[in-house]
Amino acid sequence: MLNNPKLILIYILQIIPLLIFPPETLRSGLVFVGIMVIIFALLGYGLWRGRTWALSLSLTLQGFNVIVRLMMLFPNALMRLSDGGFVFDLSYIAFGVVSIALSLYFLLRLDRPDVRATIVG
């Protein structure tokens, strides 16, 4: 299998957009993070071996991440204060936008015809 060495970074780093959350959120789900790392290691191995299911699953997960993050961004961008006012949760907004941008990059990069041909060809 002739795989482009530049794609190996995509195979390894595609888990990052799914795990970008404020640190206090990730601390409560360390077991879930470990399970995700194992699943994405297997997914990266499937991509490296040229499996079509791995490419389809990667594209689906990155696309769902964009959709879910957009749906979660607006309701969670504002925090209600105890005095009845509101304040923007800038850390949540920043992490959400970075996650969406990275997922879109991986999604568009993996869906290019030359990359698709390199992976499954």
Secondary structure as the mmCIF struct_conf table of DSSP 4:
data_model
#
loop_
_struct_conf.conf_type_id
_struct_conf.id
_struct_conf.beg_label_comp_id
_struct_conf.beg_label_asym_id
_struct_conf.beg_label_seq_id
_struct_conf.end_label_comp_id
_struct_conf.end_label_asym_id
_struct_conf.end_label_seq_id
HELX_RH_AL_P HELX_RH_AL_P1 PRO A 5 LEU A 13
TURN_TY1_P TURN_TY1_P1 GLN A 14 ILE A 15
HELX_RH_AL_P HELX_RH_AL_P2 ILE A 16 LEU A 19
HELX_RH_AL_P HELX_RH_AL_P3 PRO A 23 ARG A 27
TURN_TY1_P TURN_TY1_P2 SER A 28 GLY A 29
HELX_RH_AL_P HELX_RH_AL_P4 LEU A 30 TRP A 48
TURN_TY1_P TURN_TY1_P3 ARG A 49 GLY A 50
HELX_RH_AL_P HELX_RH_AL_P5 THR A 52 ASN A 76
BEND BEND1 ALA A 77 ALA A 77
STRN STRN1 LEU A 78 ARG A 80
TURN_TY1_P TURN_TY1_P4 SER A 82 ASP A 83
BEND BEND2 GLY A 84 GLY A 84
STRN STRN2 PHE A 86 PHE A 88
HELX_RH_AL_P HELX_RH_AL_P6 LEU A 90 LEU A 110
TURN_TY1_P TURN_TY1_P5 ASP A 111 ASP A 111
BEND BEND3 ARG A 112 ARG A 112
HELX_RH_AL_P HELX_RH_AL_P7 PRO A 113 VAL A 120
#
